[in-house]
């Protein structure tokens, strides 16, 4: 198959193990690896644990945007750092293993190419020259050349395959040379920046207890596929039922907080502006929509694992005056509220139906809780 190969490798492992009490050290490393594994979702598939590293692979349905893949890979690091910092904060043990936790890090390499998936002795195995190259990329000079210790290295082959040239413009260029392969061009990003952004970001969510309306729908597609449909401007245009849309505010080539979808609706192509105000990969996306002159409301789309698929829950907050922020009157709310529930239910149903079809299953055959 053709797709992406990802290796997430805990750095500082050897020193940590040799300078720590074995029982505590093994427990700490096991917990960190489990945190990474628990964060795996489409477009990534777990292949195997290789000592202090996790090998993953995957491909997504046609038309998947490259950011969905990169977001999924970066999400592994966020899970790792969250688990690491929780350990540091909660431990009172003064053994070498617990004291040295902070010295552990995570480096991730991603390469795209061709590989075979087979089962040997009941265990899955990946083979092929590109698999070998992905492993060789772990032996590199990134730290010496860039000073970055926790990093994501993406090969030029992956940049081209995923179409993420605009996303990596601000990353550091890097190259390695290997026997029988030659030079391998790549881009390197500092994963510490991803963690700091996530840690400092204020959560903005509409919860059901404060909802003006709430609708939901199931799909047989995994969370990662649904996330791609929520993020991709082209797919959004279709499931929102818009005639067309224009995207503005993609800092660093990314869709995220600050991005605006300008959607044309109806026979007169009336424009509504949907702005992302907060999101957490594979978890939720909160948006503000201007639905009438001077009026707006926030809503949050949650995507939740459900059986073998996912459930999308869309929760809308009470509308407010876009300039003052004050709540609209009951009469003003009712003018839009009569059709809001049906409108958003139809949109969520289209989203889940499209996601199910993307993985080859009709929506009415979804595996529900």
C-alpha positions in Angstrom: 0.0 0.0 0.0 1.0 3.6 -0.4 0.7 5.9 2.6 2.5 7.4 5.6 4.9 5.8 8.0 5.3 7.3 11.4 7.7 6.4 14.2 7.3 8.1 17.6 10.4 7.4 19.6 11.0 8.3 23.3 14.4 10.1 23.6 16.6 9.8 26.6 15.4 6.3 27.1 18.7 4.5 27.4 20.2 6.9 29.9 16.9 7.0 31.9 16.9 3.2 32.1 20.5 2.8 33.1 20.4 5.5 35.7 17.0 4.5 37.3 15.5 1.8 39.3 14.3 -0.8 36.8 10.9 -1.4 38.3 9.9 2.3 38.4 11.6 3.1 35.1 9.7 0.3 33.2 6.4 1.5 34.7 7.0 5.1 33.7 8.0 4.2 30.1 5.0 1.8 29.8 2.6 4.6 30.9 4.1 7.1 28.4 4.0 4.6 25.5 0.4 3.8 26.4 -0.5 7.5 26.4 0.9 7.8 22.9 -0.9 4.6 21.7 -4.2 5.8 23.2 -4.0 9.0 21.1 -3.7 7.0 17.8 -6.6 7.5 15.5 -7.2 7.7 11.8 -5.3 8.4 9.6 -2.8 6.5 11.8 -3.0 2.8 12.5 -1.0 1.1 15.2 1.5 -1.5 13.9 3.9 -2.4 16.7 5.9 -1.3 19.8 9.6 -1.5 19.2 11.3 -1.0 22.6 11.0 2.7 23.3 9.2 3.5 20.0 5.8 3.1 18.4 5.5 2.3 14.7 2.4 3.5 12.9 1.2 3.7 9.4 -1.9 4.7 7.4 -3.7 6.3 4.6 -6.9 8.2 4.4 -9.8 8.2 2.0 -9.2 10.1 -1.2 -9.4 13.8 -0.9 -8.1 13.9 2.7 -6.3 17.2 3.4 -2.7 16.9 4.5 -3.3 19.0 7.7 -5.5 16.2 9.0 -2.5 13.8 8.9 -0.1 16.3 10.5 -2.6 17.2 13.2 -3.0 13.5 14.0 0.8 13.1 14.3 1.2 16.2 16.5 -1.6 15.0 18.7 0.6 12.1 19.7 3.1 14.5 21.2 0.4 16.5 23.0 -0.7 13.2 24.6 2.9 12.3 25.5 3.6 15.7 27.1 0.3 15.7 29.0 1.1 12.3 30.5 4.7 13.4 31.3 3.7 16.6 33.0 1.0 14.8 35.0 3.6 12.4 36.3 6.0 15.2 37.2 3.3 17.0 39.1 1.8 14.0 40.9 4.9 12.1 42.0 6.2 12.4 45.5 8.7 9.6 45.0 12.4 10.6 45.2 13.8 7.5 43.4 16.1 8.2 40.4 13.4 7.1 37.9 10.8 9.5 39.2 13.3 12.4 39.6 14.6 11.8 36.1 11.2 11.8 34.3 11.7 15.3 33.1 14.7 14.2 31.0 12.5 12.2 28.7 11.3 13.5 25.3 9.7 12.4 22.1 10.9 12.6 18.5 8.7 11.7 15.6 9.7 11.0 12.0 7.2 10.7 9.2 7.9 9.4 5.7 5.5 8.6 2.9 6.0 5.8 0.4 5.2 2.2 -0.4 5.1 -0.7 2.1 3.6 -4.1 2.6 1.6 -5.1 5.6 1.8 -8.8 6.6 1.2 -11.0 9.6 4.1 -13.1 10.9 3.6 -15.4 13.9 0.4 -13.6 14.8 2.1 -10.2 14.8 1.7 -7.5 12.2 4.8 -6.5 10.2 5.6 -3.7 7.8 8.2 -4.3 5.1 9.8 -2.5 2.2 12.6 0.0 1.4 10.5 3.0 2.7 10.0 1.2 6.1 13.8 0.8 6.3 14.3 4.4 5.5 11.8 5.5 8.1 13.8 3.6 10.8 17.1 5.0 9.5 15.7 8.5 9.8 15.7 8.1 13.6 19.5 8.2 13.4 20.0 11.8 12.4 21.8 15.1 13.2 18.6 17.1 13.9 19.6 18.0 17.5 23.1 19.0 16.5 22.0 21.0 13.5 19.0 22.8 14.9 19.1 22.5 18.7 15.6 21.1 18.7 15.2 18.1 21.0 11.5 17.2 20.7 10.8 17.4 17.0 8.7 16.3 14.1 10.8 15.4 11.0 8.7 15.1 7.8 10.5 14.0 4.6 10.2 15.9 1.3 8.4 12.9 0.0 5.7 13.3 2.6 5.4 17.1 2.1 4.8 16.5 -1.6 2.4 13.6 -1.1 0.3 15.4 1.5 0.4 18.7 -0.3 1.5 20.6 2.9 4.1 22.9 1.3 2.5 26.0 2.8 2.4 24.5 6.2 6.2 23.7 6.3 7.3 27.1 5.0 8.3 28.2 8.5 9.9 24.9 9.5 13.6 24.3 9.4 15.0 22.6 6.3 17.2 19.6 7.0 18.8 16.8 5.1 20.5 13.5 5.9 22.5 11.2 3.7 22.4 7.4 4.0 24.2 4.6 2.3 22.3 3.1 -0.6 19.7 5.9 -0.4 21.6 9.2 -0.8 20.4 12.5 0.4 17.0 12.7 2.0 15.5 16.2 2.3 13.1 17.0 5.1 11.5 19.7 7.2 11.7 19.9 11.0 9.3 21.5 13.5 9.7 22.1 17.2 7.0 20.0 19.0 7.6 22.1 22.1 5.8 24.9 20.3 2.8 22.7 19.7 2.6 21.8 23.3 3.0 25.4 24.5 0.2 26.5 22.1 -2.1 23.8 23.3 -1.3 24.3 27.0 -1.9 28.1 26.9 -5.0 28.0 24.8 -8.1 28.9 26.6 -10.9 26.4 26.1 -14.0 27.8 24.4 -16.8 25.4 24.3 -20.6 25.4 24.3 -21.8 22.7 26.7 -25.2 21.1 26.6 -26.2 22.6 30.0 -26.0 26.1 28.4 -27.3 25.1 25.0 -29.9 26.8 22.8 -30.1 23.6 20.8 -28.2 20.3 20.5 -28.3 17.7 17.7 -26.4 14.6 17.1 -25.8 11.9 14.5 -23.7 8.6 14.2 -21.3 7.5 11.6 -19.4 4.3 10.9 -16.3 6.4 10.2 -13.5 6.7 12.9 -12.9 10.0 14.6 -9.9 11.0 12.4 -12.0 10.8 9.2 -14.8 12.8 10.7 -12.3 15.4 11.9 -11.1 15.8 8.3 -14.6 16.4 7.1 -15.1 19.0 9.8 -11.9 20.8 8.8 -11.6 20.6 5.1 -13.2 23.7 3.4 -14.4 21.7 0.3 -16.1 19.0 2.4 -17.5 21.6 4.8 -19.1 23.4 1.9 -21.0 20.3 0.9 -22.3 19.1 4.3 -23.2 22.7 5.3 -25.3 22.9 2.2 -23.6 26.0 1.0 -23.4 27.1 -2.7 -19.7 28.0 -2.3 -17.2 29.1 0.3 -14.0 31.1 0.6 -11.4 30.6 3.3 -9.6 33.4 5.0 -7.1 33.5 7.9 -4.9 30.4 7.4 -1.8 31.4 9.4 1.2 29.3 8.6 -0.8 27.4 6.1 -3.1 25.9 8.8 -6.8 25.9 9.3 -7.5 26.7 13.0 -8.5 29.4 15.4 -8.7 32.6 13.4 -9.7 30.9 10.2 -13.0 32.1 8.6 -15.2 30.2 6.2 -17.2 32.7 4.1 -20.2 30.6 2.9 -22.7 31.6 0.2 -26.2 30.3 0.9 -29.6 30.3 -0.8 -30.8 31.7 -4.2 -29.2 35.1 -3.5 -25.9 33.7 -2.4 -26.2 35.4 1.0 -22.9 35.3 2.8 -22.5 33.9 6.3 -19.2 34.0 8.1 -18.1 31.0 10.2 -15.0 31.7 12.3 -13.1 29.0 14.2 -12.5 30.3 17.8 -11.1 27.2 19.4 -10.4 23.5 18.6 -8.7 20.4 19.9 -7.7 17.8 17.4 -10.1 14.8 17.3 -12.1 16.3 20.1 -14.1 19.5 19.4 -14.3 22.6 17.2 -16.0 25.8 18.4 -17.1 28.3 15.8 -18.9 31.7 15.7 -21.4 32.2 12.9 -23.0 35.4 11.8 -26.4 34.3 10.7 -28.2 37.7 10.3 -27.2 41.3 10.2 -25.6 42.1 13.6 -26.5 38.7 15.1 -24.3 35.7 15.9 -24.0 32.7 18.0 -21.3 30.1 19.0 -21.6 26.4 18.5 -19.3 23.5 19.2 -19.1 20.3 17.2 -17.9 17.4 19.4 -16.6 14.2 17.8 -16.8 11.2 20.1 -15.7 7.6 19.6 -18.7 5.4 19.5 -18.5 1.6 18.9 -16.5 1.1 15.7 -17.4 4.6 14.5 -18.1 8.0 15.9 -20.8 10.3 17.1 -21.0 14.0 16.2 -22.8 16.2 18.7 -23.4 19.8 17.7 -24.3 22.2 20.5 -25.4 25.7 19.8 -25.3 28.6 22.3 -27.8 31.4 22.6 -27.6 34.1 19.9 -26.2 37.5 20.8 -25.6 40.9 19.3 -22.4 40.7 17.3 -21.2 44.2 18.3 -22.2 44.4 22.0 -22.1 40.7 22.9 -25.5 41.1 24.6 -28.0 38.3 24.3 -30.9 38.8 21.8 -34.4 39.1 23.0 -36.7 36.0 23.2 -38.6 37.3 20.2 -35.4 37.8 18.2 -34.2 34.3 19.1 -37.5 32.7 18.1 -37.3 34.2 14.7 -34.3 32.1 13.9 -34.8 29.3 16.4 -37.8 27.9 14.7 -35.6 26.6 11.9 -32.2 26.3 13.7 -32.8 22.8 15.0 -33.9 21.3 11.7 -31.1 23.2 9.9 -28.3 21.9 12.1 -29.7 18.4 12.3 -29.7 18.2 8.5 -26.1 19.5 8.4 -24.8 17.0 11.0 -26.7 14.2 9.2 -25.0 15.1 5.9 -21.6 15.2 7.7 -21.9 11.8 9.2 -23.4 10.3 6.0 -20.5 11.6 3.9 -17.9 10.3 6.4 -19.5 6.9 6.4 -19.5 6.8 2.6 -15.8 7.8 2.6 -14.9 4.6 4.5 -17.2 2.5 2.3 -20.2 2.1 4.6 -23.7 3.7 4.4 -24.6 5.8 7.4 -27.6 3.6 8.3 -25.2 0.6 8.9 -23.1 2.5 11.4 -21.9 0.6 14.4 -23.5 2.5 17.2 -23.2 2.3 21.0 
